[in-house]
Amino acid sequence: MAAIDNPDIHIHVNTKGSTGGFTGSALRGMSAGSRATEQEKAWLAKSVVSGKRSWSSITFYDGEEALPKSKEQEPGAPPPR
């Protein structure tokens, strides 16, 4: 958890194969019985929402291709789809 809440550590997230992308995985990660990767995405989302890191400190990938960043990737903004 220390890395997730540390904005000085850039995080890389692969969304390939995630039903509902990052958002769907993060929502499932907040429920009992979720997978470890879904829980990790939920922790990331909570870290951004709580202001501990910004979306711009996370690079999202679809397989090997980085997804483009947008202006909306700031604290409290929804994650890229």
Stockholm file with secondary structure:
# STOCKHOLM 1.0

chainA/1-81         MAAIDNPDIHIHVNTKGSTGGFTGSALRGMSAGSRATEQEKAWLAKSVVSGKRSWSSITFYDGEEALPKSKEQEPGAPPPR
#=GR chainA/1-81 SS CTTTTCTTSCEEEECTTCTTHHHHHHHHHTSTTCCHHHHHHHHHHHHHHTTSSCGGGEEEEETTEECCCCTTCSTTSCCCC
#=GC SS_cons        CTTTTCTTSCEEEECTTCTTHHHHHHHHHTSTTCCHHHHHHHHHHHHHHTTSSCGGGEEEEETTEECCCCTTCSTTSCCCC
//
